[in-house]
Amino acid sequence: MERIDLLLTGIGRLVTPQGSVPRYGEEMRHVLEIEHAAIAIRGDRIALVGPQADVLAQLNGAEIAETLDAGGCLVTPGLVDPHTHLVHGGSREHELSLKRSGVPYLDILAQGGGILSTVKATRAASERELYDKAFKSLDIMLLNGVTTVEAKSGYGLTLDDERKQLRVAKRLHEGHPVDVVPTFMGAHAVPAEYKGRSDEFVDLLVQEMLPEVAREGLAEFCDVFCEHGVFTIQQSRRILQEGKLLGLIPKIHADEIESLGGAELAGEVGAISAEHLLAASDEGMRMLAANGVIPVLLPGTSFNLGLKQHARAREMIDTFRLPVALSTDYNPGSCPTESIQLIMMLASLNLRLLPEEIITSCTINAAAAIGRANDIGSIEAGKRADLTVFDAPNIAYLPYHFGINHTFGVIKNGKVAVWDRRIEGRRSAGER
């Protein structure tokens, strides 16, 4: 046995899905549980995992650089947040009274608030300001056990400002322990200067923005907000198909508020994921299943907007056999939270997911929603050593004991990123 760089012992319970593909339907409940486990890490990869006695026996005579005792904690794969609007300027707490007074979200948008308010703040912010603000959010996510996030643009709505957001996402990926996966979402809203001329804005997107973003390699995915008052099915199809021709994998904000056929479109264009889906039709869910599209559900958004309707997660899993993923939808308007553990609780309460389904949704299925399931999302030999250590006895305890952060430690790329609830080796803000 070659040298082991880090040996994690004293794991009270290890829980992980297995494999390098999303788990469908009832498979989401199938997780491996090992009591009194250990994990051996070489470089940034898992070398061995299993019962501690077995792992130690296999390591007999091996050089072990560092041994770390998990103290009986629960260990899962590093959590993955596959839908965030991480990079943005400003905040929107001033809209809270409007929402609580019953003003619909799309009405706030039509009045120049909502996304357009954040567009104004993001355009005015420097790259350094956007970087520092997002860096703090990534710290919170890391301390909550997240090791990989997706980050969408969409608060610039001009070529230069969209590129600015995506450049910041790239810098964050390089400068923060959490991996950041970029998505171009220039089709997040119709900017004020194109009000009443949405087709012209779509022309700008497909003729100028998409080619430049693809040419510079600033994004892996292309997303669009397909919704009444934003982008139509026809406009969304055109944007996603043009992006696909340029090598950007389609994603779609689909059927969040009204059933427009966004889920059906996701299946038609071969999207990797369809996101929100509160109003998705049965036919839409059949199209998702038939075309291998991963539904990314965002229970924090429906909770924060005070909606009575939630995504039909139980039907997605039990009837349509879909591979559900969960995410925060962290953004300054409809879901201003970085806490994936809050999302776990809401998934249990409002979506009626079981603890095993929740863990699967936040690991292997979330990884698959951003094309990373072959590398992260499960604890297996050969996969990246991204691990979350919870001060909890089992996975049911995470949504059960809510409103606190259970994360004790995080190992990212084989290195300790968080331990004893503190970020390791933190540089000062001036060194970022």
BELTAUR-V24417 format. One record per backbone hydrogen bond with DSSP energy under -1.0 kcal/mol. CO is the residue of the C=O (numbers start at 1). NH is the residue of the N-H. If there is no record, write none. Layout:
BEGIN
co->CO nh->NH
co->CO nh->NH
END
This chain:
BEGIN
co->4 nh->65
co->6 nh->41
co->7 nh->68
co->8 nh->39
co->9 nh->70
co->10 nh->72
co->11 nh->37
co->12 nh->36
co->13 nh->75
co->14 nh->34
co->16 nh->32
co->24 nh->27
co->25 nh->28
co->26 nh->29
co->27 nh->30
co->29 nh->31
co->32 nh->16
co->34 nh->14
co->36 nh->52
co->37 nh->11
co->38 nh->50
co->39 nh->8
co->40 nh->47
co->40 nh->48
co->41 nh->5
co->41 nh->6
co->42 nh->45
co->44 nh->385
co->45 nh->42
co->46 nh->382
co->48 nh->40
co->50 nh->38
co->51 nh->55
co->52 nh->56
co->53 nh->57
co->54 nh->58
co->55 nh->59
co->57 nh->60
co->59 nh->62
co->63 nh->4
co->66 nh->7
co->68 nh->9
co->70 nh->73
co->73 nh->12
co->73 nh->13
co->74 nh->390
co->75 nh->15
co->76 nh->388
co->79 nh->147
co->79 nh->148
co->81 nh->150
co->83 nh->329
co->84 nh->152
co->92 nh->95
co->93 nh->96
co->95 nh->99
co->96 nh->100
co->97 nh->101
co->98 nh->103
co->99 nh->102
co->104 nh->108
co->105 nh->109
co->106 nh->110
co->107 nh->111
co->108 nh->113
co->109 nh->112
co->113 nh->116
co->114 nh->118
co->115 nh->119
co->116 nh->120
co->117 nh->121
co->118 nh->122
co->119 nh->123
co->120 nh->124
co->126 nh->130
co->127 nh->131
co->128 nh->132
co->129 nh->133
co->130 nh->134
co->131 nh->135
co->132 nh->136
co->133 nh->137
co->134 nh->138
co->135 nh->139
co->136 nh->140
co->137 nh->141
co->138 nh->142
co->139 nh->143
co->140 nh->144
co->141 nh->146
co->142 nh->145
co->145 nh->79
co->147 nh->179
co->148 nh->81
co->149 nh->181
co->151 nh->183
co->158 nh->162
co->159 nh->163
co->160 nh->164
co->161 nh->165
co->162 nh->166
co->163 nh->167
co->164 nh->168
co->165 nh->169
co->166 nh->170
co->167 nh->171
co->168 nh->172
co->169 nh->173
co->170 nh->174
co->171 nh->175
co->172 nh->176
co->179 nh->149
co->181 nh->151
co->182 nh->220
co->182 nh->221
co->183 nh->153
co->184 nh->223
co->187 nh->225
co->191 nh->194
co->192 nh->195
co->194 nh->197
co->197 nh->201
co->198 nh->202
co->199 nh->203
co->200 nh->204
co->201 nh->205
co->202 nh->206
co->203 nh->207
co->204 nh->208
co->204 nh->209
co->205 nh->210
co->208 nh->212
co->209 nh->213
co->210 nh->214
co->211 nh->215
co->212 nh->216
co->213 nh->218
co->220 nh->249
co->221 nh->184
co->222 nh->251
co->224 nh->226
co->224 nh->253
co->225 nh->231
co->227 nh->230
co->232 nh->236
co->233 nh->237
co->234 nh->238
co->235 nh->239
co->236 nh->240
co->237 nh->241
co->238 nh->242
co->239 nh->243
co->240 nh->244
co->241 nh->245
co->242 nh->246
co->243 nh->248
co->244 nh->247
co->249 nh->222
co->250 nh->272
co->252 nh->275
co->253 nh->226
co->254 nh->277
co->255 nh->279
co->258 nh->260
co->261 nh->265
co->262 nh->266
co->263 nh->267
co->264 nh->268
co->265 nh->269
co->266 nh->271
co->272 nh->294
co->274 nh->296
co->275 nh->254
co->275 nh->277
co->281 nh->285
co->282 nh->286
co->283 nh->287
co->284 nh->288
co->285 nh->289
co->286 nh->290
co->287 nh->291
co->288 nh->293
co->294 nh->274
co->295 nh->325
co->296 nh->276
co->297 nh->327
co->298 nh->301
co->298 nh->302
co->299 nh->303
co->300 nh->304
co->301 nh->305
co->302 nh->307
co->303 nh->306
co->311 nh->313
co->312 nh->316
co->313 nh->317
co->314 nh->318
co->315 nh->319
co->315 nh->320
co->316 nh->322
co->322 nh->25
co->322 nh->324
co->325 nh->297
co->330 nh->85
co->335 nh->331
co->335 nh->337
co->339 nh->343
co->340 nh->344
co->341 nh->345
co->342 nh->346
co->343 nh->347
co->344 nh->348
co->345 nh->349
co->346 nh->350
co->346 nh->351
co->347 nh->353
co->354 nh->358
co->355 nh->359
co->356 nh->360
co->357 nh->361
co->358 nh->362
co->360 nh->365
co->361 nh->326
co->362 nh->80
co->363 nh->367
co->364 nh->368
co->365 nh->369
co->367 nh->370
co->367 nh->372
co->368 nh->371
co->372 nh->375
co->372 nh->376
co->375 nh->384
co->380 nh->383
co->383 nh->46
co->384 nh->386
co->385 nh->414
co->386 nh->78
co->387 nh->411
co->388 nh->76
co->389 nh->408
co->389 nh->409
co->390 nh->74
co->390 nh->392
co->396 nh->400
co->397 nh->401
co->400 nh->402
co->406 nh->391
co->408 nh->421
co->409 nh->389
co->410 nh->417
co->410 nh->418
co->411 nh->387
co->412 nh->415
co->415 nh->412
co->417 nh->424
co->418 nh->410
co->419 nh->422
co->422 nh->419
co->428 nh->431
co->429 nh->432
END
